[in-house]
């Protein structure tokens, strides 16, 4: 099925074990990082026992998932847990390597080793609980899903940074307060620093996940289109990190036109990046590979409507970025653009549900898009009502505004990705349908 499975029969078991444990390692690490972010959220103040319980539950769940993937479930789970511990240490070193008063210099290293041992053992217990079901699992699709979820969370955290006007709370890059970014003490992560530094750390995790996914796709998926998209997102995530950092360094010279342009580009590119990640999830799914082609000229109309909806969503994305980052004078064009997107989504959803009963993923995507865009309208008007009417805000007016505006921005990113997925399904049907239509007269 994949190169890892076919190269050498004597290595098949080892290759399968590694192939199954890698997505689990990254998935568990992403989940642990999400728990760490929620636990440190300034408005939440999560108690330490609850934080530890959630952490253990996440690691255990990762082991259960791994244990159900391969016959050697416990070993796969243990490897996944070890990998998750190592990845988490790379990104969240500040959780473990801060030396408290009275501690020996070696104590943080023992704490780190203890965390890896905890991840390994708890994950292995999860593998034992699952009893090694050996259920067939598409590791490529699982890894792509992990990367897409991590990217969505990063987009949301980036929205929080913008909503809190915390983008320059850490004034230097690639260091943080002239120290190693990954070892910043927790005591420094307060107020706006928490949002900005969490954004940096999660961005590093997404970068590592994306580049690893690109390599994984090259080894485990022979389709050229999937490999190309994997290569594009790996380059894109590096560029995104550099742009974000360069935006910080330019701020030393004041808010210039170039600095504002980088700010807008950084926000827009993040949503395009999420769109490509979601497309990878779709293209690595079993439904995509097993799609049955059919000759249907109505797909040309679907393609036209999908293209128009996508163009409207991209224009709306740009207008939204101008409203959030530049000036609220763009609010009215943004509102008008929202109705154009709604019309396009309604057209996509109606045709998907009425004309494509034999393509369940396309139909489900249409329904989800319709629900999302209606919710987005509500969030948009509520956000507009509670935000400050001045041209540019110096800071958020409160937690409610931060959460609502961020939810509006994140859902907008998902709608863009959903429209792109709708169009991808149509394009997947259309070339095949034309091919079937050309072959059928000759086939008699």
WOURKA-V232585 format. One record per residue. N is the residue number from 1. OMEGA is omega as a letter, one per 30 degrees, with the letter a starting at -180 (999 if undefined). BURIAL is I if it has 24 or more other C-alpha atoms within 12 Angstrom, else O. Layout:
{{N	OMEGA	BURIAL} {N	OMEGA	BURIAL}}
//
This chain:
{{1	l	O} {2	l	O} {3	l	O} {4	a	I} {5	a	O} {6	a	O} {7	a	O} {8	a	O} {9	a	O} {10	a	O} {11	a	O} {12	a	O} {13	l	O} {14	l	O} {15	l	I} {16	a	I} {17	l	I} {18	a	I} {19	l	I} {20	a	I} {21	a	I} {22	l	I} {23	l	I} {24	l	I} {25	a	I} {26	l	I} {27	l	I} {28	l	I} {29	l	I} {30	l	I} {31	l	I} {32	a	I} {33	l	I} {34	l	I} {35	l	I} {36	l	I} {37	l	I} {38	a	I} {39	a	I} {40	a	I} {41	a	I} {42	a	O} {43	a	O} {44	a	O} {45	a	O} {46	l	O} {47	a	O} {48	l	O} {49	l	O} {50	l	O} {51	l	I} {52	l	O} {53	l	O} {54	l	O} {55	l	I} {56	l	I} {57	l	I} {58	a	I} {59	l	I} {60	l	I} {61	l	I} {62	l	I} {63	l	I} {64	l	I} {65	l	I} {66	a	I} {67	l	I} {68	a	I} {69	a	I} {70	l	I} {71	l	I} {72	a	I} {73	a	I} {74	a	I} {75	l	I} {76	l	I} {77	l	I} {78	l	I} {79	l	I} {80	l	I} {81	l	I} {82	l	I} {83	l	I} {84	l	I} {85	a	I} {86	a	I} {87	l	I} {88	l	I} {89	l	I} {90	a	I} {91	a	I} {92	a	I} {93	l	I} {94	l	I} {95	a	I} {96	a	I} {97	l	I} {98	a	I} {99	l	O} {100	l	O} {101	l	O} {102	l	O} {103	l	O} {104	a	O} {105	a	O} {106	a	O} {107	l	O} {108	l	O} {109	l	O} {110	l	O} {111	l	I} {112	l	I} {113	l	O} {114	l	O} {115	l	I} {116	l	I} {117	l	I} {118	l	I} {119	a	I} {120	a	I} {121	a	I} {122	l	I} {123	l	I} {124	l	I} {125	l	I} {126	l	I} {127	l	I} {128	l	I} {129	a	O} {130	l	I} {131	l	I} {132	a	I} {133	a	O} {134	a	O} {135	a	O} {136	a	O} {137	l	I} {138	a	I} {139	l	I} {140	l	I} {141	l	I} {142	a	I} {143	l	I} {144	l	I} {145	l	I} {146	a	I} {147	a	I} {148	l	I} {149	l	I} {150	l	I} {151	l	I} {152	l	I} {153	l	I} {154	l	I} {155	l	I} {156	l	I} {157	l	I} {158	l	I} {159	l	I} {160	l	I} {161	l	I} {162	a	I} {163	l	I} {164	a	I} {165	a	I} {166	a	I} {167	a	I} {168	l	I} {169	l	I} {170	a	I} {171	a	I} {172	l	I} {173	g	I} {174	l	I} {175	l	O} {176	a	I} {177	l	O} {178	l	O} {179	l	O} {180	a	O} {181	a	I} {182	a	I} {183	l	I} {184	a	I} {185	l	I} {186	a	I} {187	l	O} {188	a	I} {189	l	I} {190	l	O} {191	a	I} {192	l	I} {193	l	I} {194	a	I} {195	a	I} {196	a	I} {197	l	I} {198	l	I} {199	l	I} {200	a	I} {201	l	I} {202	l	I} {203	l	I} {204	l	I} {205	l	I} {206	l	I} {207	l	I} {208	l	I} {209	a	I} {210	l	I} {211	l	I} {212	l	I} {213	l	I} {214	l	I} {215	a	I} {216	l	I} {217	a	I} {218	a	I} {219	a	I} {220	l	I} {221	a	I} {222	a	O} {223	a	O} {224	a	O} {225	l	O} {226	l	I} {227	a	I} {228	l	O} {229	l	I} {230	l	I} {231	a	I} {232	a	I} {233	l	I} {234	l	I} {235	a	O} {236	a	I} {237	l	I} {238	l	I} {239	a	O} {240	l	I} {241	l	I} {242	l	I} {243	l	I} {244	l	I} {245	a	I} {246	l	I} {247	l	I} {248	a	I} {249	l	I} {250	a	I} {251	l	I} {252	a	O} {253	l	O} {254	a	O} {255	a	O} {256	l	O} {257	l	O} {258	l	O} {259	l	I} {260	l	I} {261	l	I} {262	l	I} {263	l	I} {264	a	I} {265	a	I} {266	l	I} {267	a	I} {268	a	I} {269	l	I} {270	a	I} {271	l	I} {272	l	I} {273	l	I} {274	l	I} {275	l	I} {276	l	I} {277	l	I} {278	l	I} {279	l	I} {280	l	I} {281	l	I} {282	a	I} {283	l	I} {284	a	I} {285	l	I} {286	a	O} {287	l	O} {288	a	I} {289	a	O} {290	a	O} {291	l	I} {292	a	O} {293	l	I} {294	l	I} {295	a	O} {296	a	O} {297	l	O} {298	l	O} {299	l	I} {300	l	O} {301	l	O} {302	a	I} {303	l	I} {304	l	O} {305	l	I} {306	l	I} {307	l	I} {308	l	I} {309	l	I} {310	l	I} {311	l	O} {312	l	I} {313	l	I} {314	l	I} {315	l	I} {316	l	I} {317	l	I} {318	l	I} {319	l	I} {320	l	I} {321	l	I} {322	l	I} {323	a	I} {324	a	I} {325	a	I} {326	a	I} {327	a	O} {328	l	I} {329	l	O} {330	a	O} {331	a	I} {332	l	O} {333	l	O} {334	l	I} {335	l	I} {336	l	O} {337	l	I} {338	a	I} {339	l	O} {340	l	I} {341	l	I} {342	l	I} {343	l	I} {344	l	I} {345	l	I} {346	l	I} {347	l	I} {348	a	I} {349	a	I} {350	a	I} {351	a	I} {352	a	I} {353	a	I} {354	a	O} {355	a	O} {356	l	I} {357	a	O} {358	l	O} {359	a	I} {360	l	O} {361	l	I} {362	l	I} {363	l	I} {364	l	I} {365	l	I} {366	l	I} {367	l	I} {368	l	I} {369	a	I} {370	l	I} {371	a	O} {372	a	I} {373	l	I} {374	l	I} {375	l	I} {376	l	I} {377	l	I} {378	l	O} {379	a	I} {380	a	I} {381	l	O} {382	l	O} {383	l	I} {384	a	I} {385	a	O} {386	a	O} {387	a	I} {388	a	O} {389	a	O} {390	a	O} {391	a	O} {392	a	O} {393	l	O} {394	a	O} {395	l	I} {396	l	I} {397	l	O} {398	a	O} {399	a	O} {400	l	O} {401	a	I} {402	a	I} {403	a	I} {404	a	I} {405	l	I} {406	l	I} {407	l	I} {408	a	I} {409	a	I} {410	l	I} {411	l	I} {412	l	I} {413	l	I} {414	l	I} {415	l	I} {416	l	I} {417	a	I} {418	l	I} {419	l	I} {420	l	I} {421	l	I} {422	a	I} {423	l	I} {424	l	I} {425	l	I} {426	l	I} {427	l	I} {428	l	I} {429	a	I} {430	l	I} {431	l	O} {432	a	O} {433	l	I} {434	l	O} {435	l	O} {436	a	O} {437	a	O} {438	a	O} {439	a	O} {440	l	O} {441	a	O} {442	a	O} {443	l	O} {444	999	O}}
//
